Amino acid sequence: MEILKFTEKDHKHWEDFVAHANNGTIFHTLQFLGYHPSNRFQNHHLIVKDRSNIIALFPTVEDHKTIISHQGASYGGFVLKENLGIHTTYLMVEHVVQYFKAKGYKKIILTQPPLIYYNNPNQYIDFALMKNAFTYLKRDVTAVIPLDTADPLTTFHGDARRSTKKAIREGVRVMVSDEFSQFYRILGHNLGMRHNVTPTHSLDELTTLKKIFPDKVILFGAYIKEKLLGGIVIFITNPRVILAFYISHDDKYQNYRPVNLLLYEVIKWGRSQGFKYLDLGTFTLNMAPNWGLGRFKEKFAARGFLRDTYYLQV
């Protein structure tokens, strides 16, 4: 088994592998990781080969003597070949740990994608990490809606169903929008007012991602006539899962219930496009639950899956 540091000549092989991997996502692609300014992160991506064939990728950054997979993305961790056996998975983790230990690194931190992102779900990587002395740094919960119901309204809790119908009666329309600037103003105001935080991306970064991934970063807007009431920014992460990265609305128009209709229409759209799950994102932060946010997402038939972050003192 070989552990090789990524070089630019490996670019095409990396992107091709992510596209066909068991658990590859948009966040593992060099195209996504490369949108960050060149001086923001010190990348140390690895390619794992067995008998000269790529079996895994490990996108990482260096932070002093710590390896993190990955600071610039929602998920990192090991990107795995389909049908990788348990022994090979164990040896792969063991070799990667030995590689970083030999180079003098002291810690490894990684966040694997939740199981819904796997084409063929299994937990060999979790076993291999624990067997190699990794421990849980945190286990956050992400809210996931299965896209397997023809009419999602039948799965909504009563008040969510009534609010969705109210939005329809009020004449709210949902459509794909290019009004990222207007949506960002709504988003920034809400996050600042409610949580005293700013969005993960700047407006420039968000519009840059839209340019890089014109078909994979989509803003759904809720409108009354020409007025944008709110929106959802969807990332198409892989052929199975769409991720609602940002959800926000203008409080002045809360009576129209735009978020309810947005979720209803995005669920229908996702199902029509062949996706299996809508990931609404976490309602915990470092394992501290936001119970109200959790209850809100559950009203749309969301259920929790673990987003695990592992830690190893090398």
C-alpha positions in Angstrom: 0.0 0.0 0.0 1.3 3.4 -1.0 0.6 6.8 0.6 1.3 9.6 -1.9 1.1 13.4 -1.4 -1.1 15.0 -4.1 0.6 16.9 -6.8 -1.0 18.9 -9.6 -0.4 16.1 -12.1 -2.9 14.0 -10.1 -5.7 16.6 -10.6 -7.7 14.7 -13.1 -7.3 11.3 -11.3 -8.5 13.0 -8.1 -11.6 14.5 -9.6 -12.5 11.3 -11.5 -12.1 9.2 -8.3 -14.4 11.6 -6.3 -17.1 11.3 -9.0 -17.1 7.5 -8.8 -16.3 7.0 -5.1 -18.7 5.4 -2.6 -19.0 8.6 -0.6 -17.5 11.4 -2.7 -19.2 14.8 -2.4 -18.8 18.2 -3.9 -16.8 19.2 -0.8 -14.1 16.6 -1.6 -13.5 18.0 -5.1 -10.4 20.1 -5.9 -12.7 22.4 -7.7 -14.5 23.2 -4.5 -11.5 23.2 -2.2 -9.7 25.5 -4.7 -12.2 28.4 -4.4 -10.5 29.5 -1.2 -7.8 32.2 -1.4 -4.4 30.5 -2.0 -3.0 31.7 1.3 -5.9 30.6 3.5 -4.9 26.9 3.9 -1.8 24.8 3.6 -3.1 21.7 1.8 -1.6 18.3 2.4 -3.9 16.0 0.3 -3.1 12.3 0.2 -3.8 9.6 -2.4 -3.9 6.0 -1.1 -3.0 3.2 -3.6 -3.1 -0.5 -3.3 -1.3 -2.5 -6.0 -1.0 0.8 -8.0 -4.8 1.4 -7.9 -6.3 4.3 -6.1 -8.5 3.1 -3.3 -9.0 6.3 -1.3 -8.3 10.0 -1.1 -7.7 12.1 2.1 -8.1 15.9 1.6 -6.4 17.7 4.4 -4.8 20.9 5.6 -1.9 21.5 7.9 -2.5 23.7 11.0 0.9 23.8 12.7 1.4 20.2 13.7 -2.2 19.3 13.3 -3.8 17.6 10.2 -7.5 18.6 9.6 -9.8 17.1 7.0 -11.0 19.6 6.1 -11.1 23.2 7.4 -12.6 24.6 4.2 -15.5 22.2 3.7 -18.5 20.8 5.5 -17.1 17.3 5.2 -13.7 15.8 4.7 -12.4 12.5 5.8 -11.6 9.5 3.6 -13.1 9.3 0.2 -13.5 5.6 -0.4 -13.6 3.3 -3.4 -16.8 1.2 -3.9 -16.8 -2.2 -2.1 -13.6 -1.6 -0.1 -13.2 -4.5 2.3 -12.8 -4.1 6.1 -9.2 -5.3 6.2 -8.1 -3.0 3.4 -9.9 -0.1 5.1 -8.2 -0.8 8.3 -4.7 -1.0 6.7 -5.4 2.2 4.8 -6.1 4.1 8.0 -3.1 2.5 9.7 -0.8 3.5 6.8 -2.1 7.1 6.7 -1.5 7.5 10.5 2.0 6.1 10.1 2.7 8.5 7.2 1.7 11.6 9.3 3.5 10.3 12.4 6.7 9.8 10.5 6.5 13.4 9.3 6.2 14.7 12.9 2.5 15.7 13.0 0.9 15.4 16.5 -2.9 15.4 15.8 -5.3 14.3 13.1 -8.9 15.6 13.1 -11.4 14.5 10.4 -15.1 14.7 9.7 -16.6 11.9 7.6 -19.8 12.5 5.6 -22.9 11.0 7.2 -24.1 7.6 6.0 -26.7 9.0 3.6 -23.9 10.3 1.4 -22.7 6.7 0.7 -23.8 4.9 -2.5 -23.4 1.6 -0.6 -23.6 2.5 3.1 -21.3 0.7 5.5 -19.3 1.6 8.6 -16.0 0.0 7.9 -14.3 3.4 8.0 -15.7 4.0 11.5 -14.5 0.7 12.7 -11.1 1.2 11.1 -10.7 4.6 12.7 -11.6 3.4 16.2 -9.4 0.3 15.8 -6.5 2.7 15.0 -7.2 4.6 18.3 -9.2 7.5 17.0 -11.9 8.8 19.4 -14.9 11.0 18.9 -14.2 14.7 19.1 -17.9 15.4 18.6 -21.0 13.7 17.2 -23.3 16.4 15.8 -26.8 15.6 14.4 -27.9 16.6 10.9 -31.6 16.7 10.0 -32.4 14.6 6.9 -35.6 14.3 4.9 -36.0 11.1 2.8 -37.3 12.0 -0.7 -39.4 8.9 -1.1 -42.9 10.2 -0.9 -44.9 11.3 -3.9 -46.7 14.0 -2.0 -44.4 15.2 0.9 -47.3 17.2 2.4 -48.7 14.0 3.7 -45.6 13.5 5.8 -45.5 17.0 7.3 -46.8 17.5 10.9 -50.1 19.3 11.1 -49.0 22.9 11.6 -46.3 22.6 8.9 -48.9 21.2 6.5 -51.3 24.0 7.4 -48.6 26.7 7.0 -47.6 25.3 3.6 -51.2 25.4 2.4 -51.5 29.0 3.8 -48.5 30.1 1.7 -50.2 28.6 -1.4 -53.4 30.4 -0.6 -51.6 33.7 -0.1 -50.1 33.4 -3.6 -46.5 32.7 -2.7 -44.6 31.3 -5.6 -41.3 29.4 -5.5 -38.8 29.4 -8.3 -35.2 29.1 -9.1 -33.7 32.6 -8.6 -30.5 34.5 -9.4 -31.1 37.2 -6.7 -28.2 36.1 -4.5 -27.4 39.6 -3.4 -31.0 40.2 -2.1 -31.1 36.8 -0.5 -27.8 37.4 1.2 -29.0 40.6 2.8 -32.0 38.7 4.2 -29.6 35.9 5.4 -27.1 38.2 7.0 -29.8 40.2 8.8 -31.4 37.0 10.3 -28.1 35.4 11.4 -26.9 38.6 13.0 -30.2 39.3 14.7 -30.9 35.8 16.0 -27.5 34.3 16.5 -25.0 37.2 16.4 -23.0 35.3 13.6 -22.3 35.9 10.0 -22.8 33.5 7.1 -20.2 30.9 6.5 -19.5 32.4 3.0 -19.1 36.0 2.0 -21.4 37.1 -0.8 -18.3 37.1 -3.1 -17.5 33.5 -2.1 -21.1 32.4 -2.6 -21.4 34.0 -6.0 -17.9 32.5 -6.9 -19.2 29.0 -6.0 -22.3 29.7 -8.2 -20.0 30.5 -11.1 -17.8 27.4 -10.5 -20.8 25.1 -10.0 -23.6 26.7 -12.0 -25.7 23.5 -11.9 -24.9 22.5 -8.4 -25.4 25.7 -6.4 -29.1 26.7 -6.7 -31.1 29.4 -5.0 -34.8 28.7 -4.7 -36.7 31.9 -3.9 -40.1 32.5 -2.5 -41.9 35.4 -4.0 -45.0 37.5 -3.7 -45.2 39.1 -7.2 -41.7 40.4 -7.6 -40.8 40.6 -4.0 -38.3 38.0 -2.6 -39.6 36.9 0.8 -36.9 34.3 1.5 -34.9 31.5 0.0 -33.0 28.2 0.2 -29.5 27.7 -1.2 -29.1 24.1 -2.3 -25.8 22.4 -2.9 -26.1 19.3 -5.1 -23.5 17.3 -3.1 -23.5 14.0 -5.0 -26.1 11.9 -7.0 -27.9 10.9 -3.7 -28.1 14.0 -1.5 -28.9 17.7 -1.8 -27.9 19.9 1.0 -29.8 23.0 2.2 -26.8 25.1 3.1 -28.7 28.3 3.8 -32.4 28.8 4.7 -33.7 32.2 5.5 -36.6 34.6 5.2 -37.5 38.2 5.7 -39.2 38.5 9.1 -41.6 41.2 7.8 -43.2 38.5 5.6 -43.3 35.6 8.1 -47.1 35.7 7.9 -46.8 34.3 4.3 -45.0 31.2 5.6 -42.4 31.3 2.8 -40.0 28.7 4.4 -42.7 26.1 4.6 -43.5 26.4 0.9 -39.8 26.6 0.0 -39.2 23.3 1.8 -42.2 21.7 0.2 -41.2 22.7 -3.3 -37.5 21.8 -2.8 -38.5 18.3 -1.5 -40.7 17.8 -4.6 -38.0 19.1 -6.9 -35.3 16.9 -5.3 -37.5 13.8 -5.7 -38.2 14.6 -9.3 -34.5 14.9 -10.0 -33.8 11.4 -8.5 -32.1 12.4 -5.3 -32.7 10.2 -2.2 -32.3 12.7 0.6 -32.5 16.4 1.5 -30.0 17.3 4.2 -31.2 20.3 6.2 -27.9 20.7 8.1 -27.1 20.3 11.8 -29.2 21.5 14.7 -26.4 20.9 17.1 -23.2 22.9 17.5 -20.4 21.0 19.1 -23.1 18.7 20.4 -25.1 21.5 22.0 -28.6 21.1 20.7 -30.8 23.9 19.5 -34.1 22.1 20.5 -36.3 24.6 18.7 -34.5 24.2 15.4 -34.6 20.5 15.8 -38.4 20.5 16.4 -38.9 22.8 13.4 -37.0 20.5 11.1 -38.8 17.4 12.4 -42.1 19.0 11.4 -41.1 18.3 7.8 -40.4 14.6 8.5 -36.7 15.1 9.1 -34.8 12.6 11.2 -31.3 12.8 12.6 -28.1 11.3 11.3 -24.8 11.6 12.9 -22.0 13.8 11.5 -19.0 12.4 13.3 -15.7 14.2 13.9 -12.8 12.0 14.9 -9.6 12.8 16.7 -6.2 11.1 17.1 -3.2 12.1 19.2 -0.5 10.7 16.9 
